């Protein structure tokens, strides 16, 4: 019998060595994980030309390496060894404050009210517009901030809203069924009456999106301009009744564990992006 033909030997697979530039995290992720800002915030620094690495402007897509020296507006960003301690702060925003670190016009910002920390920095997990009040959540954990803001999380946001007049049955049905806005379809998850005197009516409005000024735009499209808006809940966090405007409250370790457990994980997904908030 003839022996079966031998199969040709496969040439050995080329050995590929790991490319350190492919393994290294992108600049925005490295700085966010170090507690220096959210990814979106760092990306805005890069686009504006405010961030440099080793005295050269950073471009989107670059990766960070050990020993890199970063500066923001010429000020050194100190990256401490090891991840910063996860901290969470609840702040009662006043109307007339901006949710930003600096304002060219010199208007007051929420960051001016926050306590200073040695490692990392406070990251705003969402925003409220200039005229809105209520709960803002700050954390030193960029991944947690992204989880609280990302649309896929679908976390409830509850607002106490004051309007002139009272919502009609048709308006209530329309707002909960949904309407077409300039940036897509939107709806209120629930609307409950919250009292009020005279011409002003209060309503508790719940949504699960963070689109910019969403609650105001929903009510305005039905002919009900909002004259006061106070956020009282964002995800697992509620505005404490005893927390006055302009005051902040830092959560203790047990409260942080409880909040993270309600989010369904010990640690949030670190690969999510963020978006503005609905106030």
Order of alpha helices (4+ residues) and beta strands (2+ residues): alpha-alpha-alpha-beta-beta-beta-beta-beta-beta-beta-alpha-beta-alpha-beta-beta-beta-beta-alpha-beta-beta-beta-alpha
